[in-house]
């Protein structure tokens, strides 16, 4: 997937509008309403996961953690867990993906099934990158930033910035999130569990009509689930009773931090 696809190309290949300005306005509305979020690029550049369970976390603790420059994402919870963060470190985060959904939906959360045993692949570490590659990545996590701007900031030509971006893109995933009712119009839960059916879980999530965020650290799955009703997570309770998953824990996010 090309994260830098232009509005011109989107209009030419996919839009039902005859006028490109109408396509531009439509895309702007989708982003303003958080129906589409992104694109972003992601690469396993070394992320540690900290997940606290059974440890009360105060608001002051969360505020203090937000000052840590190594933290890239943090959430406080009510439920099984109290706090989770991703921070720059030694690569305990093995897999991360914004699941690309189907529209219209091919299934619903309560009808998902786990049938195929298999583990998610480990996101590879970009061993062939040098310091300039890493700096280009950090400036172009939003891949729509202009090469001219990146080049100016790094003291290189726009062409060098472009070449480095095209190089690192081979090691990156493109994240584009789709929420047909808008990001804030779903119930969010975070579920952690272990399973032998990781591949099957990913395939079932792809059949839903909205993005869900799937992570793995050590042998634990973290699923940021976007559901229509609070009881949707009972599907996972059913799977636990069927011994398809184990060690299930459910938490409700109450506060986020993303620098």
C-alpha positions in Angstrom: 0.0 0.0 0.0 1.3 3.4 -1.0 0.9 5.7 2.0 1.7 8.8 -0.1 -1.0 8.2 -2.7 -2.2 11.6 -4.0 -5.7 12.9 -4.0 -5.4 13.1 -7.7 -4.7 9.4 -8.0 -7.4 8.5 -5.5 -9.9 10.5 -7.5 -8.9 9.0 -10.8 -8.9 5.4 -9.6 -11.6 5.2 -6.9 -13.8 8.2 -6.6 -17.4 8.3 -7.9 -17.3 12.1 -8.0 -16.7 13.7 -11.4 -15.0 16.8 -9.8 -11.7 16.3 -7.9 -12.6 19.1 -5.5 -15.6 17.1 -4.4 -13.2 14.2 -3.7 -10.9 16.5 -1.7 -13.8 17.8 0.4 -15.1 14.3 1.0 -11.7 13.0 2.2 -11.3 16.1 4.5 -14.7 15.3 6.0 -13.8 11.7 6.6 -10.6 12.8 8.4 -12.3 15.5 10.4 -15.0 13.1 11.6 -12.3 10.5 12.4 -13.8 8.0 10.0 -10.4 7.6 8.5 -7.3 8.1 10.7 -3.9 8.1 9.0 -2.0 7.1 7.1 1.0 6.4 9.4 4.0 4.2 9.0 5.1 1.7 11.6 8.3 -0.2 12.1 9.7 -2.3 14.9 12.5 0.1 15.9 12.6 -1.3 19.5 9.5 -0.9 21.8 9.1 -2.3 25.3 5.6 -3.0 26.8 4.8 -2.2 30.4 1.5 -3.6 31.6 0.4 -3.1 35.2 -2.1 -5.4 36.8 -3.5 -5.2 40.3 -1.5 -2.1 41.0 -3.6 1.1 41.6 -2.5 4.0 39.5 -3.3 7.5 40.5 -3.8 10.4 38.1 -0.6 11.9 39.4 1.2 8.7 38.4 -0.2 8.9 34.9 0.7 12.6 34.6 4.2 11.8 35.8 4.6 9.0 33.2 3.6 11.4 30.4 6.8 13.4 31.1 8.9 10.4 30.1 10.3 11.2 26.6 10.8 7.5 25.9 7.1 6.7 26.1 5.4 6.6 22.7 1.9 5.5 23.9 0.2 5.2 27.3 -3.2 4.3 28.6 -4.8 4.1 32.1 -7.5 1.6 32.7 -10.4 0.5 34.9 -10.6 -3.3 35.1 -8.0 -6.0 35.1 -5.2 -3.7 34.3 -4.5 -0.2 35.6 -1.8 1.1 33.2 -0.1 0.2 29.9 2.6 2.0 28.0 4.8 1.4 25.0 8.3 2.9 25.3 11.6 2.9 23.4 13.6 0.0 24.6 14.6 -3.6 23.8 11.8 -4.9 21.5 9.5 -6.8 23.7 6.7 -5.7 21.4 6.9 -8.4 18.7 3.9 -7.5 16.5 1.7 -4.4 15.9 -1.0 -3.8 13.3 -4.0 -1.6 12.6 -6.2 -4.2 11.1 -7.6 -3.4 7.7 -11.3 -4.2 7.9 -13.9 -5.3 5.3 -16.8 -3.0 4.3 -19.5 -4.0 4.4 -18.7 -6.4 7.2 -18.3 -10.1 6.5 -19.0 -11.0 10.1 -19.7 -9.5 13.5 -17.8 -9.8 16.8 -20.3 -12.2 18.3 -20.0 -14.5 15.2 -16.2 -14.6 15.0 -14.7 -18.1 15.2 -11.2 -19.4 15.9 -10.3 -22.4 13.7 -6.7 -22.1 12.4 -3.8 -22.6 14.7 -0.8 -20.4 13.9 1.4 -17.7 15.4 1.7 -14.1 14.2 5.1 -13.4 12.6 7.6 -11.2 14.5 7.9 -7.7 13.0 11.5 -7.6 11.8 14.0 -5.1 13.2 15.4 -2.8 10.5 19.1 -3.9 10.6 20.0 -2.2 7.4 19.1 1.3 8.5 21.7 4.0 9.4 21.2 7.1 11.5 19.8 9.1 8.5 17.3 6.4 7.8 16.1 6.4 11.4 15.8 10.2 11.4 13.7 10.2 8.1 11.5 7.6 9.7 10.9 9.6 12.8 10.0 12.7 10.7 7.8 10.8 8.3 5.7 8.7 10.6 3.1 10.9 9.0 4.1 10.0 5.4 2.3 12.9 3.9 5.0 15.3 5.2 6.8 16.9 2.2 10.2 15.6 1.3 11.3 19.2 1.0 10.5 19.9 4.7 12.2 16.7 5.8 15.3 17.5 3.8 15.5 21.0 5.1 15.3 19.8 8.7 17.9 17.2 8.2 20.2 19.3 6.0 19.9 17.1 2.9 18.3 17.5 -0.4 14.6 16.6 -0.9 15.7 13.9 -3.3 17.9 12.3 -0.6 14.9 12.4 1.8 12.7 10.8 -0.9 15.3 8.0 -1.6 15.7 7.3 2.1 11.9 7.2 2.6 11.5 4.7 -0.3 14.2 2.6 1.2 12.8 2.4 4.8 9.2 1.9 3.5 10.2 -1.7 2.6 10.6 -2.4 6.3 7.4 -0.5 7.4 3.7 -1.2 7.7 1.2 1.4 6.6 -1.5 2.1 9.2 -4.8 3.5 8.0 -7.6 3.1 10.5 -11.3 3.0 9.3 -14.2 3.6 11.6 -17.4 3.9 9.6 -19.3 5.5 12.5 -16.4 7.7 13.6 -13.7 6.8 16.1 -15.6 8.1 19.2 -18.8 6.2 18.4 -17.6 2.8 19.5 -17.1 1.2 22.9 -13.4 0.5 23.4 -12.0 -2.3 25.5 -8.5 -3.7 25.8 -8.2 -7.5 26.1 -5.1 -9.5 26.8 -4.9 -13.2 26.5 -2.8 -16.1 25.1 -3.8 -18.3 22.3 -2.5 -20.7 19.7 -5.0 -19.2 17.2 -3.3 -15.9 16.6 -3.5 -16.1 12.8 -7.2 -17.1 12.9 -7.9 -14.1 15.2 -6.3 -11.7 12.8 -8.3 -13.1 9.9 -11.6 -12.8 11.8 -10.8 -9.2 12.7 -10.3 -8.5 9.0 -13.9 -9.5 8.4 -15.3 -6.8 10.7 -16.3 -3.4 9.3 -14.0 -1.3 11.5 -10.3 -1.2 12.4 -9.1 -2.9 15.6 -5.5 -2.7 16.9 -3.7 -5.9 17.4 -0.4 -6.2 19.4 1.7 -9.0 20.7 4.4 -9.0 23.4 6.2 -12.0 24.7 3.4 -14.6 24.1 0.5 -12.3 25.1 -2.0 -10.7 22.7 -3.2 -7.2 23.3 -6.4 -6.3 21.4 -7.8 -2.8 21.4 -11.4 -3.8 20.4 -13.9 -1.3 19.0 -17.4 -2.7 19.6 -21.0 -1.7 19.3 -22.1 -2.9 22.7 -20.4 -3.6 25.9 -21.3 -7.3 25.8 -19.4 -7.9 22.6 -16.3 -9.0 24.6 -18.3 -12.0 25.9 -17.3 -13.7 22.7 -13.8 -13.9 24.2 -15.2 -15.3 27.5 -16.9 -18.0 25.3 -13.5 -18.8 23.7 -11.9 -19.0 27.1 -14.5 -21.6 28.3 -13.8 -23.5 25.0 -10.1 -23.3 25.9 -9.3 -21.6 22.6 -7.7 -18.7 24.6 -6.4 -18.5 28.2 -5.5 -15.9 30.8 -8.2 -13.5 29.5 -8.2 -10.0 31.1 -10.5 -7.1 30.1 -9.9 -3.4 30.8 -11.7 -0.2 29.9 -9.5 2.7 28.8 -10.1 6.0 30.7 -7.2 8.2 29.6 -4.7 8.2 26.7 -1.3 9.8 26.1 0.4 9.9 22.7 3.1 12.5 22.2 
